[in-house]
Amino acid sequence: MVCRLKKNRTLFAAITFVACLAACSDDSSNAFAPVSTAESSSSATAIENLSSSLDSGTKPVIPSSDSRKDSANPSAKSSSDAPASSSAVPSSSSQAVIPSSDSREESRSSSSSPYLWNDEFDGDAIDTNKWSFEIGTGASGWGNNEWEYYTDRKENAYIKDGVLHIRAQKEDYKGSKYTSARMITKDKFSFTYGTVEARIALPTGKGIWPAFWMLGQNIDKVSWPACGEIDIIEAINDENIVYGTHHWQYNGNHASYGNNTKDYYGTSKELDITQFHTYKMVWNEKLIAMYVDDFKYQEIDIEKAKDGLEAFHKPQFFILNVAVAGNWPGFEVDDTQFPNEMLVDYIRVESRK
């Protein structure tokens, strides 16, 4: 699909100071409109001179010119039950607590559903009316030099006890050393504005990269990053940190803005991401904000809808995947972690009130 060449966090801190020159007029705001493109060749001297005059809490847009690959059309393949030899595997070495059916009293998908869209993963198989699978290694490892081969096999994606398992495995498969799954709702469900709530347990391990994210439904027409990308949840390696990021096109280049649970304007949320947490995204005409257990870790101002932010006023679809290695987590992989899984209890979308 498209590449997701992620932030080099050391470079992020440096470029932030340069990009901040034309950020929002209110430095105390926690949400930002785009600023002029900051060239990656900006000198260290310029960065040092600027840094002393900027609010340390301000983290403005980081534009770049990195190119990304367009996706091939997804294949709508079906998936069946978990393999007979499988049992529910925790998302990492720390056992995730899977809620019982008695503790999940929320409404299920039905004609009287309160949700614009939802998947409770309560059936015996993944609902292919809601999800498609992207297959293979993508262009340049899905644009990120990832190492896994995505399949639609039950060995890589299945439902057990009301929970979706996306399983990354160490195995030789069609020229790759690892397999996993990448599920999307493209051409089956997309929306503009609303509240997304998902209960998810994430894997940790050197080289692992799970994500719950979104892309513009118009990607085939306008390509990436003009379609816009909303990364609701990303995590890498052994960090117990969740990242939220937005990507779009600004003056023909890639621009992005993100934050995380480790440092959001001087606040921090301690997490064991291998356990289930409730993640929420609120999206309206003015802003997009992300929360974990009601702790905000990302917000962006989209009200002015210019400089490429128009992309965030158009329909987007969901993606769930677990990557192995890549430009952001790096290329050192701990093979003892496999099989390693992302667990999804439910995803629910409520329309804007």
Secondary structure by P-SEA (a helix, b strand, c coil): cccccccaaaaaaaaccccccccccccccccccccccccccccaaaaaaaaaacccccccbbbbcbbbbbbcccccccccccccccccccccccbbbbbccccccccccccccccccccccccccccccccccccccccccccccccbbbcccccccccccccccccccccccccccccbbbbbccccccccbbbbbbbbbbbbcccbbbbbbbbbcccccccccccbbbbcccccccccbbbbbbbbbccccccccccccccccccccccccccbbbbbbbbccccccccccccccccccccccccccccccbbbbbbbbccccccccccccccccccbbbbbcbbbbbccc
